[in-house]
Amino acid sequence: MSRSLASIMCLIVLAASVACARRQLGGDPEKGRRAFVEYKCSACHDVVGETFPPASVTPAVSLGGRVLLPPSDVTLRADITMPSSHFAVGYPQEQITKSGQSRMPDYSKVLTQEQVKDLVAYLRTRYQQGLPSATH
């Protein structure tokens, strides 16, 4: 097999893997937006393209926008239900952690599975795949 053909096959496999990882898990984006407001997520997060009240932390942890590879549903679910599994990059550590744990509450016992699906569906609508821009 030629190197060109092998390279093309690797790209096809990679693209298929990314597509599988991004498989949607369902959910209702509008219900997710309502949950985002109800649980006061905007107290710490701003969402690209939304006009929620200003966050009470500075800088707010930004969600959405144009990114090279939008987060998968699995990643968004983990961000909501296991926030200490990894931390936002580019923010002061004291803003996002306390005693090595995320300052964001663990919503795994607060939200129903359906609410988590809805929040993931909502957040998924806020991301666009592409080269990031300096202005979102």
C-alpha positions, 0 to 999 in steps of 0.5 A: 500500500502506498504512503498516500493511500495509507495516509488517506485511510488514516484520515478517514478512520480519524474522521469516523472516530471523531464523528462517533465521539461527537454522536449526540445523546439527545436532549432538548436545547430549549429545556437545557437553556431553561435549566442553565438559567434555573440553576444560575449557571450564568453566575460563573459562566458566560455563553457566547451569543447569549445575554444572561445577567453578567457573571459574578466572577471575573473573568467568567468561564466562557462557554461556546463560540468557534473552536477547532473541535467542539467538546463532545457530548461525553465531555460536556456531560462530565463537565456538568456531573464531574467538574473536578475531573478536569479544569478550565484552561486559561483562568486563575486557579484560585477562581476555578479550584479550592483545595484541589477540587472544582469550585463548580458544584457536582450536579450529578445528584442535583440534576436528573439524567434528562436535565443533563441531556438537555443541558448538553443539547443546549451547550452543544448549540452554542459551539461552532467548529472552525478556527477560533476568532479573537472576538468569539 
